[in-house]
Amino acid sequence: MHPSHSCGADMPASTIAPQDARLTPFRSAAWTKGLALMLSFAAAQAFAQTPAAPAPDAASGAATAGAADGEVYDLLIGTYTGVGKSEGIYVYRFDTGNGELSRIASAQTVNPSYLVVSRDRNYVYAVNELPGDNGPASQRGGVSAFRFDRASGQLSFLNRVSSDGNDPCYLAISPDGKYLLTANYSVAANPGGSFAVFPLAADGHVGPSVLTVHHEGGGPVKGRQDNSHVHSTVFSPDGRSLFAQDLGVDKVFAYRYTPEPSANSRGLFGPTQGRYTPIKAGSGPRHLIFDERGTHAYLTTELNASVLVFDYHDGQLTPVQTVSMIAPGFKDKIGGGALHLSPDGRFLYATNRGDANELIAFAVDPRNGHLKLLKRYSTLGKTPREFAIDPSGRWLVVGNQESDSAYFFRRDPATGELASDPKRLSIGSPVDFKFVSPS
């Protein structure tokens, strides 16, 4: 895929390699040099449900082994399918106590590179990231809806609509659950980057877009900032503001969300008085997150691999710190990616791709939200995009898109340290990860 989206030292690892569609325990085993267990997937058919073995009974089976020591979650993994190594979305059951992983379902759909789960956990939405680098500019991407049976982990396709743009790469659900938003990155200058807004029905279906917002302009990095590239759309914790991170024009645009437009409003989403927060030219803002208190926000920049810290109040972002993700003396390719806070908010992690292929851990100062770099970790592969920390805070999983692997690092919640013996899952072009409680 295009550089914005597709963009370490060896460590001991344990391998997870499901042999078929049936449940396969996630077993710890010493990594043997020269031995790689590869996951082979069947050829995909777009938008069809893949048969899979039923989930085990909640009171027995591999999925609940070791439950006394930890909780069990469903782990949804979104992938790229264009390379033929993957069929779409995969569902695994993961035990935080012993790290056992069991594949329980999959759903075939094209390039579901980003996922979002409804707040009631009954529905899953996926982008269909098209057309990509080599597709025609006239081709639009898609957004697909699935019903999610939490008891069995099965996904059932509901419907798909046009994303009203090219290369959708991010999804967000409005705080009231009424709308789904997608960021259309758009490799092609025409139509260029945008975000689109889709109504959500009570039965989980997604409707055609009711609003599409385009940005104009560009930045100094030729080939990467020739036009707008909206990379994420994030609601503020109070639900009143939406922030659209535009990599192409080096701006974080701010909009007021008015779910019940009145005569005095400018519609569903209207620009704020300040309109946007400028980011250093050539930085390429990518992903934004807020802390739990809603007083600080953190932003990754892709093109210069930095994390920016903001104070936040009433729709306004005020920059207070910039921390580089680049190791001293490093001169090769870089690519800032995803970032997430630990469940307790004490640590922040971010990915740096390119030739670095690292996870960087930061400590968060509880007084002012500032960051202090703690440690760099190899992701043991190429092009780490998204990652996720399970709700217990005991595991961090990161995918290596170009190495067809995901690694599960045991995490120390007290120190933020990641263990040096992660477990490996062979899976084609993994990108996004979402933990969901099945209960």
VEXBASE-60862 format. One record per residue (C-alpha): residue number from 1; x, y, z. Coordinates in Angstrom, 3 decimals. Each point is the difference from the previous one (the first is absolute). Layout:
residues N
<n=NUM&c1=X&c2=Y&c3=Z>
...
This chain:
residues 439
<n=1&c1=0.000&c2=0.000&c3=0.000>
<n=2&c1=1.018&c2=3.630&c3=-0.229>
<n=3&c1=2.817&c2=1.315&c3=2.209>
<n=4&c1=-2.199&c2=1.883&c3=2.431>
<n=5&c1=-1.641&c2=-3.219&c3=1.096>
<n=6&c1=2.675&c2=-2.583&c3=-0.618>
<n=7&c1=2.281&c2=2.252&c3=1.559>
<n=8&c1=10.170&c2=-7.543&c3=8.429>
<n=9&c1=2.269&c2=-2.226&c3=1.614>
<n=10&c1=-1.047&c2=-3.636&c3=0.328>
<n=11&c1=-1.425&c2=-1.115&c3=3.323>
<n=12&c1=-1.120&c2=-3.395&c3=1.295>
<n=13&c1=-3.603&c2=-0.690&c3=-0.851>
<n=14&c1=-2.722&c2=-2.583&c3=0.289>
<n=15&c1=-1.996&c2=-0.886&c3=-3.084>
<n=16&c1=-3.754&c2=-0.177&c3=-0.485>
<n=17&c1=-1.010&c2=-1.623&c3=-3.259>
<n=18&c1=-3.600&c2=-1.169&c3=-0.436>
<n=19&c1=-0.058&c2=-3.112&c3=-2.151>
<n=20&c1=-3.546&c2=0.411&c3=-1.268>
<n=21&c1=-3.230&c2=1.843&c3=0.727>
<n=22&c1=-0.593&c2=-1.965&c3=3.174>
<n=23&c1=0.952&c2=1.099&c3=3.483>
<n=24&c1=3.734&c2=-0.071&c3=0.517>
<n=25&c1=1.500&c2=0.692&c3=3.415>
<n=26&c1=2.555&c2=2.800&c3=0.277>
<n=27&c1=2.910&c2=-1.976&c3=1.372>
<n=28&c1=3.321&c2=1.254&c3=1.257>
<n=29&c1=2.948&c2=-1.720&c3=-1.639>
<n=30&c1=3.665&c2=0.887&c3=-0.366>
<n=31&c1=0.793&c2=1.563&c3=-3.355>
<n=32&c1=2.199&c2=-2.305&c3=-2.032>
<n=33&c1=2.292&c2=1.635&c3=-2.523>
<n=34&c1=-1.022&c2=-0.811&c3=-3.544>
<n=35&c1=-3.461&c2=-1.237&c3=0.964>
<n=36&c1=-2.958&c2=2.147&c3=-0.922>
<n=37&c1=-3.576&c2=-1.195&c3=0.193>
<n=38&c1=-1.944&c2=1.826&c3=-2.653>
<n=39&c1=-3.700&c2=0.703&c3=-0.110>
<n=40&c1=-1.627&c2=-0.815&c3=-3.315>
<n=41&c1=-3.365&c2=1.484&c3=-0.730>
<n=42&c1=-2.562&c2=-1.006&c3=-2.590>
<n=43&c1=-0.697&c2=2.254&c3=-2.972>
<n=44&c1=-2.342&c2=2.832&c3=0.924>
<n=45&c1=-3.387&c2=0.892&c3=-1.406>
<n=46&c1=-1.073&c2=3.536&c3=0.766>
<n=47&c1=-2.693&c2=0.562&c3=2.600>
<n=48&c1=-0.834&c2=-3.624&c3=0.805>
<n=49&c1=0.063&c2=-1.624&c3=3.422>
<n=50&c1=2.714&c2=-2.624&c3=0.469>
<n=51&c1=-1.002&c2=-3.243&c3=1.726>
<n=52&c1=1.824&c2=-0.542&c3=3.259>
<n=53&c1=-0.154&c2=-2.376&c3=2.903>
<n=54&c1=-2.476&c2=0.950&c3=2.735>
<n=55&c1=1.352&c2=1.693&c3=3.093>
<n=56&c1=0.469&c2=-2.212&c3=3.059>
<n=57&c1=-2.453&c2=0.008&c3=2.833>
<n=58&c1=0.642&c2=2.881&c3=2.394>
<n=59&c1=0.599&c2=-2.444&c3=2.833>
<n=60&c1=2.548&c2=-2.184&c3=-1.750>
<n=61&c1=2.467&c2=-0.277&c3=-2.875>
<n=62&c1=3.204&c2=1.692&c3=-1.033>
<n=63&c1=-1.516&c2=3.470&c3=0.013>
<n=64&c1=-0.523&c2=-0.059&c3=3.766>
<n=65&c1=3.146&c2=-1.850&c3=1.032>
<n=66&c1=1.767&c2=1.984&c3=2.676>
<n=67&c1=-3.016&c2=2.273&c3=0.452>
<n=68&c1=0.643&c2=0.045&c3=3.733>
<n=69&c1=3.149&c2=2.010&c3=-0.704>
<n=70&c1=-1.391&c2=2.375&c3=-2.614>
<n=71&c1=-2.925&c2=1.091&c3=-2.100>
<n=72&c1=-1.008&c2=-1.250&c3=-3.438>
<n=73&c1=-0.546&c2=2.394&c3=-2.905>
<n=74&c1=-0.789&c2=-0.270&c3=-3.670>
<n=75&c1=2.750&c2=1.478&c3=-2.152>
<n=76&c1=-1.031&c2=1.277&c3=-3.433>
<n=77&c1=2.772&c2=0.452&c3=-2.571>
<n=78&c1=-0.387&c2=2.030&c3=-3.195>
<n=79&c1=2.320&c2=-0.705&c3=-2.931>
<n=80&c1=0.900&c2=0.825&c3=-3.579>
<n=81&c1=-1.335&c2=-2.596&c3=-2.440>
<n=82&c1=1.407&c2=1.258&c3=-3.307>
<n=83&c1=3.213&c2=-1.996&c3=0.334>
<n=84&c1=-1.973&c2=-3.256&c3=0.227>
<n=85&c1=1.290&c2=-0.965&c3=3.436>
<n=86&c1=-3.115&c2=0.908&c3=1.923>
<n=87&c1=-3.749&c2=-0.316&c3=-0.389>
<n=88&c1=-1.180&c2=2.932&c3=2.120>
<n=89&c1=-0.903&c2=0.267&c3=3.688>
<n=90&c1=1.072&c2=-2.660&c3=2.505>
<n=91&c1=-1.404&c2=-0.649&c3=3.458>
<n=92&c1=2.095&c2=-1.641&c3=2.705>
<n=93&c1=-0.777&c2=-0.703&c3=3.630>
<n=94&c1=2.794&c2=1.185&c3=2.263>
<n=95&c1=0.657&c2=-0.872&c3=3.657>
<n=96&c1=1.889&c2=2.739&c3=1.829>
<n=97&c1=1.000&c2=-2.401&c3=2.760>
<n=98&c1=2.086&c2=-2.461&c3=-1.997>
<n=99&c1=0.180&c2=1.599&c3=-3.450>
<n=100&c1=-1.887&c2=-2.804&c3=-1.746>
<n=101&c1=-1.511&c2=0.965&c3=-3.347>
<n=102&c1=-2.650&c2=-1.900&c3=-1.976>
<n=103&c1=-1.288&c2=0.905&c3=-3.435>
<n=104&c1=-3.785&c2=-0.247&c3=0.013>
<n=105&c1=-1.266&c2=1.829&c3=-3.109>
<n=106&c1=0.783&c2=2.080&c3=-3.053>
<n=107&c1=-1.941&c2=2.117&c3=-2.474>
<n=108&c1=1.030&c2=0.621&c3=-3.583>
<n=109&c1=0.112&c2=3.639&c3=-1.061>
<n=110&c1=2.402&c2=2.123&c3=-2.038>
<n=111&c1=2.828&c2=1.837&c3=1.789>
<n=112&c1=-1.610&c2=0.473&c3=3.435>
<n=113&c1=3.035&c2=1.980&c3=1.172>
<n=114&c1=-1.829&c2=1.810&c3=2.803>
<n=115&c1=-2.812&c2=-1.183&c3=2.271>
<n=116&c1=-2.310&c2=1.544&c3=2.554>
<n=117&c1=-2.415&c2=-1.770&c3=2.368>
<n=118&c1=-3.353&c2=1.454&c3=1.047>
<n=119&c1=-0.372&c2=0.951&c3=3.642>
<n=120&c1=-2.442&c2=-2.821&c3=0.658>
<n=121&c1=2.545&c2=-2.345&c3=-1.668>
<n=122&c1=-2.663&c2=-1.451&c3=-2.280>
<n=123&c1=1.359&c2=1.438&c3=-3.261>
<n=124&c1=3.378&c2=0.348&c3=-1.692>
<n=125&c1=0.784&c2=2.473&c3=-2.763>
<n=126&c1=2.953&c2=-0.268&c3=-2.389>
<n=127&c1=1.455&c2=2.187&c3=-2.690>
<n=128&c1=0.551&c2=-1.513&c3=-3.428>
<n=129&c1=3.185&c2=1.848&c3=-0.877>
<n=130&c1=-0.209&c2=0.485&c3=-3.765>
<n=131&c1=1.320&c2=0.709&c3=-2.583>
<n=132&c1=3.523&c2=0.234&c3=1.464>
<n=133&c1=3.163&c2=1.023&c3=-1.810>
<n=134&c1=-0.775&c2=-1.427&c3=-3.409>
<n=135&c1=-3.772&c2=0.108&c3=-0.192>
<n=136&c1=-2.002&c2=2.443&c3=-2.129>
<n=137&c1=-0.798&c2=3.332&c3=1.642>
<n=138&c1=-3.625&c2=-0.493&c3=-1.008>
<n=139&c1=-0.310&c2=-3.018&c3=2.333>
<n=140&c1=-1.403&c2=0.764&c3=3.434>
<n=141&c1=0.783&c2=-1.860&c3=3.180>
<n=142&c1=-2.644&c2=-1.536&c3=2.226>
<n=143&c1=-1.274&c2=-0.412&c3=3.535>
<n=144&c1=-1.384&c2=-3.412&c3=1.022>
<n=145&c1=-2.247&c2=-0.883&c3=2.932>
<n=146&c1=-0.095&c2=-3.351&c3=1.828>
<n=147&c1=-2.143&c2=-1.402&c3=2.778>
<n=148&c1=2.225&c2=-1.370&c3=2.777>
<n=149&c1=-1.186&c2=-2.946&c3=2.092>
<n=150&c1=2.035&c2=0.401&c3=3.174>
<n=151&c1=-0.883&c2=-3.454&c3=1.301>
<n=152&c1=1.420&c2=-1.803&c3=-3.031>
<n=153&c1=2.270&c2=2.683&c3=-1.426>
<n=154&c1=-1.641&c2=-0.346&c3=-3.428>
<n=155&c1=-0.262&c2=2.955&c3=-2.394>
<n=156&c1=-2.983&c2=0.244&c3=-2.380>
<n=157&c1=0.164&c2=2.423&c3=-2.917>
<n=158&c1=-2.766&c2=2.632&c3=-0.007>
<n=159&c1=0.744&c2=2.495&c3=-2.770>
<n=160&c1=2.567&c2=2.189&c3=-1.681>
<n=161&c1=-0.151&c2=3.616&c3=-1.180>
<n=162&c1=2.377&c2=2.234&c3=-1.927>
<n=163&c1=2.442&c2=1.930&c3=2.185>
<n=164&c1=-0.591&c2=3.014&c3=-2.275>
<n=165&c1=3.740&c2=0.267&c3=-0.529>
<n=166&c1=3.197&c2=-1.917&c3=-0.697>
<n=167&c1=2.029&c2=-2.125&c3=2.410>
<n=168&c1=-2.062&c2=0.121&c3=3.217>
<n=169&c1=2.416&c2=-0.667&c3=2.848>
<n=170&c1=-1.722&c2=0.858&c3=3.309>
<n=171&c1=-3.421&c2=-0.302&c3=1.656>
<n=172&c1=-1.669&c2=1.672&c3=2.969>
<n=173&c1=-3.487&c2=-0.229&c3=1.488>
<n=174&c1=-1.599&c2=3.171&c3=1.355>
<n=175&c1=-0.432&c2=0.006&c3=3.799>
<n=176&c1=-3.772&c2=-0.281&c3=-0.335>
<n=177&c1=0.341&c2=-3.000&c3=-2.350>
<n=178&c1=-1.946&c2=1.691&c3=-2.797>
<n=179&c1=2.755&c2=0.379&c3=-2.579>
<n=180&c1=3.057&c2=-1.767&c3=-1.349>
<n=181&c1=2.854&c2=2.083&c3=-1.416>
<n=182&c1=2.803&c2=-1.063&c3=-2.308>
<n=183&c1=3.207&c2=1.777&c3=-0.981>
<n=184&c1=0.654&c2=-0.293&c3=-3.730>
<n=185&c1=3.757&c2=0.339&c3=-0.414>
<n=186&c1=-0.161&c2=0.088&c3=-3.817>
<n=187&c1=3.208&c2=-0.770&c3=-1.836>
<n=188&c1=-1.440&c2=1.766&c3=-3.064>
<n=189&c1=-0.039&c2=3.803&c3=-0.086>
<n=190&c1=-3.507&c2=-0.164&c3=-1.420>
<n=191&c1=-2.205&c2=-0.403&c3=2.069>
<n=192&c1=2.626&c2=0.659&c3=2.708>
<n=193&c1=-0.292&c2=-0.601&c3=3.727>
<n=194&c1=-3.321&c2=0.264&c3=1.823>
<n=195&c1=-2.082&c2=-1.363&c3=2.807>
<n=196&c1=-3.504&c2=-1.363&c3=-0.433>
<n=197&c1=-2.905&c2=-0.433&c3=2.421>
<n=198&c1=-2.388&c2=-2.991&c3=-0.091>
<n=199&c1=-3.206&c2=-0.574&c3=2.023>
<n=200&c1=-0.194&c2=-3.208&c3=2.022>
<n=201&c1=-3.280&c2=-1.921&c3=0.217>
<n=202&c1=-1.215&c2=-1.728&c3=3.149>
<n=203&c1=0.584&c2=-3.377&c3=-1.651>
<n=204&c1=3.682&c2=0.820&c3=-0.694>
<n=205&c1=-0.304&c2=0.803&c3=-3.698>
<n=206&c1=1.992&c2=2.978&c3=-1.246>
<n=207&c1=-1.749&c2=2.458&c3=-2.287>
<n=208&c1=1.386&c2=2.022&c3=-2.924>
<n=209&c1=1.984&c2=3.078&c3=0.994>
<n=210&c1=-1.922&c2=3.123&c3=0.952>
<n=211&c1=3.026&c2=2.308&c3=0.017>
<n=212&c1=3.460&c2=0.056&c3=-1.571>
<n=213&c1=2.556&c2=2.641&c3=0.992>
<n=214&c1=3.007&c2=0.710&c3=-2.248>
<n=215&c1=3.140&c2=1.888&c3=0.979>
<n=216&c1=2.087&c2=2.119&c3=-2.350>
<n=217&c1=3.722&c2=0.614&c3=-0.119>
<n=218&c1=3.259&c2=-1.899&c3=0.303>
<n=219&c1=3.369&c2=-0.063&c3=1.720>
<n=220&c1=3.722&c2=0.170&c3=-0.791>
<n=221&c1=0.732&c2=-3.743&c3=-0.298>
<n=222&c1=-0.292&c2=-0.826&c3=-3.686>
<n=223&c1=-1.837&c2=-3.218&c3=-0.782>
<n=224&c1=-1.476&c2=-0.198&c3=3.497>
<n=225&c1=-1.590&c2=3.422&c3=0.471>
<n=226&c1=-1.090&c2=0.954&c3=-3.496>
<n=227&c1=-3.592&c2=0.218&c3=1.208>
<n=228&c1=-2.198&c2=-0.709&c3=3.004>
<n=229&c1=0.309&c2=-3.398&c3=1.735>
<n=230&c1=-2.443&c2=-0.399&c3=2.912>
<n=231&c1=1.442&c2=-2.775&c3=2.154>
<n=232&c1=-2.300&c2=-0.140&c3=3.043>
<n=233&c1=-3.173&c2=1.455&c3=1.486>
<n=234&c1=-0.197&c2=0.118&c3=3.809>
<n=235&c1=-2.711&c2=1.288&c3=2.322>
<n=236&c1=0.918&c2=1.907&c3=3.137>
<n=237&c1=-0.841&c2=-1.703&c3=3.323>
<n=238&c1=-2.919&c2=2.365&c3=0.600>
<n=239&c1=-1.454&c2=-0.986&c3=-3.389>
<n=240&c1=-0.457&c2=3.572&c3=-1.183>
<n=241&c1=3.005&c2=0.294&c3=-2.305>
<n=242&c1=1.469&c2=-1.979&c3=-2.881>
<n=243&c1=3.645&c2=0.196&c3=-1.026>
<n=244&c1=1.104&c2=-0.982&c3=-3.512>
<n=245&c1=3.745&c2=-0.612&c3=-0.359>
<n=246&c1=1.161&c2=0.969&c3=-3.489>
<n=247&c1=3.440&c2=-1.355&c3=-0.887>
<n=248&c1=0.069&c2=1.802&c3=-3.327>
<n=249&c1=-0.511&c2=3.564&c3=1.223>
<n=250&c1=1.616&c2=-0.205&c3=3.482>
<n=251&c1=-3.145&c2=0.991&c3=1.862>
<n=252&c1=-2.300&c2=-1.419&c3=2.660>
<n=253&c1=-3.438&c2=1.275&c3=-1.003>
<n=254&c1=-2.592&c2=0.575&c3=2.725>
<n=255&c1=-3.776&c2=-0.290&c3=-0.454>
<n=256&c1=-2.951&c2=0.462&c3=2.328>
<n=257&c1=-2.305&c2=-3.013&c3=0.103>
<n=258&c1=-3.686&c2=0.930&c3=0.091>
<n=259&c1=-2.074&c2=-3.202&c3=-0.160>
<n=260&c1=-3.236&c2=2.016&c3=0.086>
<n=261&c1=0.675&c2=2.944&c3=-2.344>
<n=262&c1=-1.936&c2=3.172&c3=0.801>
<n=263&c1=-0.585&c2=3.313&c3=-1.744>
<n=264&c1=3.117&c2=1.365&c3=1.705>
<n=265&c1=2.285&c2=-2.890&c3=-0.945>
<n=266&c1=1.906&c2=-0.589&c3=-3.219>
<n=267&c1=-1.124&c2=-3.593&c3=-0.376>
<n=268&c1=1.125&c2=-3.350&c3=1.309>
<n=269&c1=3.700&c2=0.964&c3=0.006>
<n=270&c1=1.065&c2=3.615&c3=-0.136>
<n=271&c1=3.470&c2=1.559&c3=0.218>
<n=272&c1=1.043&c2=1.463&c3=3.327>
<n=273&c1=1.011&c2=3.611&c3=0.372>
<n=274&c1=3.682&c2=-0.936&c3=-0.172>
<n=275&c1=-0.660&c2=-2.517&c3=-2.830>
<n=276&c1=3.262&c2=-1.926&c3=0.421>
<n=277&c1=3.221&c2=-0.488&c3=1.957>
<n=278&c1=3.056&c2=0.424&c3=-2.236>
<n=279&c1=2.697&c2=-2.664&c3=0.232>
<n=280&c1=3.641&c2=0.542&c3=-0.981>
<n=281&c1=0.372&c2=-0.018&c3=-3.783>
<n=282&c1=0.997&c2=-3.383&c3=-1.374>
<n=283&c1=-1.023&c2=-1.889&c3=3.160>
<n=284&c1=-3.046&c2=-1.862&c3=-1.336>
<n=285&c1=-2.505&c2=-0.339&c3=2.906>
<n=286&c1=-1.425&c2=-3.525&c3=0.142>
<n=287&c1=-1.752&c2=-1.295&c3=3.156>
<n=288&c1=-1.406&c2=1.843&c3=3.034>
<n=289&c1=-1.079&c2=-1.348&c3=3.399>
<n=290&c1=-1.263&c2=1.577&c3=3.245>
<n=291&c1=0.754&c2=-0.991&c3=3.556>
<n=292&c1=-2.824&c2=-1.261&c3=2.203>
<n=293&c1=-0.414&c2=3.306&c3=1.819>
<n=294&c1=-0.363&c2=1.849&c3=-3.288>
<n=295&c1=2.611&c2=2.588&c3=0.938>
<n=296&c1=2.830&c2=-1.103&c3=-2.312>
<n=297&c1=0.297&c2=-1.300&c3=-3.555>
<n=298&c1=2.824&c2=-1.778&c3=-1.818>
<n=299&c1=0.714&c2=0.054&c3=-3.734>
<n=300&c1=2.378&c2=-2.019&c3=-2.170>
<n=301&c1=1.577&c2=1.608&c3=-3.039>
<n=302&c1=0.888&c2=-2.419&c3=-2.756>
<n=303&c1=2.524&c2=1.863&c3=-2.104>
<n=304&c1=2.356&c2=1.082&c3=2.811>
<n=305&c1=-0.933&c2=-2.751&c3=2.506>
<n=306&c1=-0.887&c2=2.086&c3=3.034>
<n=307&c1=-2.572&c2=-0.009&c3=2.792>
<n=308&c1=-1.603&c2=3.343&c3=0.826>
<n=309&c1=-1.627&c2=0.722&c3=3.371>
<n=310&c1=-2.894&c2=2.467&c3=0.311>
<n=311&c1=-1.962&c2=1.502&c3=2.834>
<n=312&c1=-3.689&c2=-0.275&c3=-0.855>
<n=313&c1=-2.933&c2=2.173&c3=1.036>
<n=314&c1=-3.387&c2=0.604&c3=-1.628>
<n=315&c1=0.936&c2=-0.906&c3=-3.555>
<n=316&c1=3.408&c2=1.669&c3=0.151>
<n=317&c1=3.358&c2=-1.791&c3=-0.337>
<n=318&c1=3.023&c2=1.838&c3=1.408>
<n=319&c1=3.411&c2=-1.557&c3=-0.836>
<n=320&c1=2.275&c2=-0.431&c3=3.021>
<n=321&c1=2.618&c2=-2.611&c3=-0.989>
<n=322&c1=1.523&c2=-1.745&c3=-3.014>
<n=323&c1=1.967&c2=-3.231&c3=0.427>
<n=324&c1=1.864&c2=-1.660&c3=-2.862>
<n=325&c1=-0.324&c2=-3.742&c3=-0.505>
<n=326&c1=3.268&c2=-0.145&c3=-1.943>
<n=327&c1=2.985&c2=-1.564&c3=1.749>
<n=328&c1=3.101&c2=2.244&c3=0.163>
<n=329&c1=2.098&c2=-0.421&c3=-3.134>
<n=330&c1=-2.683&c2=-1.939&c3=-1.912>
<n=331&c1=0.076&c2=1.066&c3=-3.676>
<n=332&c1=-2.201&c2=-2.542&c3=-1.787>
<n=333&c1=-3.700&c2=0.041&c3=-0.876>
<n=334&c1=-2.513&c2=0.847&c3=2.705>
<n=335&c1=-3.783&c2=0.033&c3=0.257>
<n=336&c1=-1.923&c2=0.917&c3=3.141>
<n=337&c1=-3.110&c2=-2.144&c3=0.354>
<n=338&c1=-2.464&c2=-0.883&c3=2.724>
<n=339&c1=-0.005&c2=0.999&c3=3.665>
<n=340&c1=-1.913&c2=-1.237&c3=3.039>
<n=341&c1=-0.043&c2=0.600&c3=3.731>
<n=342&c1=0.145&c2=-2.823&c3=2.518>
<n=343&c1=-3.341&c2=-0.673&c3=1.736>
<n=344&c1=1.166&c2=1.889&c3=3.112>
<n=345&c1=1.267&c2=2.929&c3=-2.081>
<n=346&c1=3.509&c2=-0.153&c3=1.472>
<n=347&c1=1.779&c2=-1.042&c3=-3.203>
<n=348&c1=-0.259&c2=0.829&c3=-3.695>
<n=349&c1=1.282&c2=-2.159&c3=-2.856>
<n=350&c1=0.475&c2=0.915&c3=-3.672>
<n=351&c1=1.199&c2=-1.763&c3=-3.144>
<n=352&c1=2.750&c2=1.205&c3=-2.328>
<n=353&c1=0.161&c2=-1.822&c3=-3.335>
<n=354&c1=2.279&c2=0.525&c3=-3.005>
<n=355&c1=3.316&c2=-1.656&c3=0.843>
<n=356&c1=-0.363&c2=0.532&c3=3.747>
<n=357&c1=-2.888&c2=-2.467&c3=0.611>
<n=358&c1=-0.260&c2=0.837&c3=3.672>
<n=359&c1=-2.433&c2=0.423&c3=2.849>
<n=360&c1=0.991&c2=2.954&c3=2.155>
<n=361&c1=-1.122&c2=0.137&c3=3.640>
<n=362&c1=-0.488&c2=3.279&c3=1.869>
<n=363&c1=-0.881&c2=0.767&c3=3.613>
<n=364&c1=-2.821&c2=2.535&c3=0.443>
<n=365&c1=0.468&c2=2.700&c3=2.655>
<n=366&c1=-3.328&c2=0.036&c3=1.900>
<n=367&c1=0.443&c2=3.698&c3=0.864>
<n=368&c1=0.130&c2=1.412&c3=-3.521>
<n=369&c1=-0.294&c2=-2.908&c3=-2.457>
<n=370&c1=3.563&c2=0.444&c3=-1.259>
<n=371&c1=1.900&c2=-3.001&c3=-1.346>
<n=372&c1=3.346&c2=-1.507&c3=0.960>
<n=373&c1=1.551&c2=-2.578&c3=-2.328>
<n=374&c1=0.554&c2=-3.320&c3=1.776>
<n=375&c1=1.062&c2=-2.640&c3=-2.500>
<n=376&c1=-0.043&c2=-1.167&c3=-3.620>
<n=377&c1=-1.164&c2=-3.486&c3=-0.968>
<n=378&c1=0.462&c2=-1.773&c3=-3.314>
<n=379&c1=-3.299&c2=-1.199&c3=-1.440>
<n=380&c1=1.919&c2=-2.964&c3=-1.514>
<n=381&c1=-1.284&c2=0.722&c3=-3.487>
<n=382&c1=-0.704&c2=2.602&c3=-2.649>
<n=383&c1=-2.565&c2=2.790&c3=-0.005>
<n=384&c1=-1.741&c2=-0.003&c3=3.383>
<n=385&c1=-3.197&c2=1.968&c3=-0.513>
<n=386&c1=-2.574&c2=-0.410&c3=2.753>
<n=387&c1=0.285&c2=-1.745&c3=3.352>
<n=388&c1=-2.211&c2=-0.508&c3=3.044>
<n=389&c1=0.329&c2=-0.432&c3=3.749>
<n=390&c1=-2.509&c2=-2.400&c3=1.530>
<n=391&c1=-2.376&c2=1.526&c3=2.602>
<n=392&c1=1.868&c2=-1.709&c3=2.873>
<n=393&c1=3.201&c2=1.731&c3=-1.084>
<n=394&c1=1.931&c2=-3.277&c3=0.091>
<n=395&c1=0.587&c2=-0.470&c3=-3.738>
<n=396&c1=0.880&c2=2.150&c3=-3.001>
<n=397&c1=-0.500&c2=-1.377&c3=-3.512>
<n=398&c1=1.585&c2=1.634&c3=-3.043>
<n=399&c1=-0.279&c2=-1.014&c3=-3.656>
<n=400&c1=2.744&c2=0.061&c3=-2.614>
<n=401&c1=-1.857&c2=0.632&c3=-3.249>
<n=402&c1=2.844&c2=-0.912&c3=-2.364>
<n=403&c1=1.259&c2=-2.970&c3=2.041>
<n=404&c1=-3.373&c2=-1.781&c3=0.371>
<n=405&c1=0.344&c2=-0.232&c3=3.755>
<n=406&c1=-1.375&c2=1.307&c3=3.265>
<n=407&c1=1.871&c2=-0.125&c3=3.305>
<n=408&c1=-1.561&c2=-0.224&c3=3.440>
<n=409&c1=2.201&c2=1.652&c3=2.623>
<n=410&c1=-0.689&c2=-0.678&c3=3.645>
<n=411&c1=-0.131&c2=3.387&c3=1.721>
<n=412&c1=0.772&c2=1.074&c3=3.561>
<n=413&c1=-2.819&c2=2.410&c3=0.956>
<n=414&c1=2.093&c2=1.500&c3=2.803>
<n=415&c1=3.047&c2=0.921&c3=-2.078>
<n=416&c1=-1.322&c2=-0.029&c3=-3.569>
<n=417&c1=2.812&c2=-2.419&c3=-0.916>
<n=418&c1=-0.559&c2=-2.510&c3=-2.825>
<n=419&c1=1.405&c2=-3.511&c3=0.422>
<n=420&c1=2.801&c2=-1.133&c3=-2.310>
<n=421&c1=-1.669&c2=-3.306&c3=-0.997>
<n=422&c1=-3.175&c2=0.916&c3=-1.925>
<n=423&c1=-2.248&c2=-2.604&c3=-1.582>
<n=424&c1=-0.400&c2=0.021&c3=-3.774>
<n=425&c1=-3.123&c2=-0.348&c3=-2.139>
<n=426&c1=0.440&c2=-0.636&c3=-3.728>
<n=427&c1=-2.708&c2=1.941&c3=-1.841>
<n=428&c1=-0.092&c2=1.689&c3=-3.401>
<n=429&c1=0.499&c2=3.795&c3=-0.049>
<n=430&c1=-1.393&c2=0.832&c3=3.471>
<n=431&c1=-0.872&c2=3.639&c3=0.600>
<n=432&c1=-2.607&c2=0.698&c3=2.697>
<n=433&c1=-0.874&c2=-1.630&c3=3.346>
<n=434&c1=-3.056&c2=0.384&c3=2.223>
<n=435&c1=-0.605&c2=-1.763&c3=3.336>
<n=436&c1=-3.668&c2=-0.669&c3=0.840>
<n=437&c1=-1.473&c2=-1.503&c3=3.156>
<n=438&c1=-2.248&c2=-2.940&c3=-0.986>
<n=439&c1=-2.028&c2=0.237&c3=3.211>
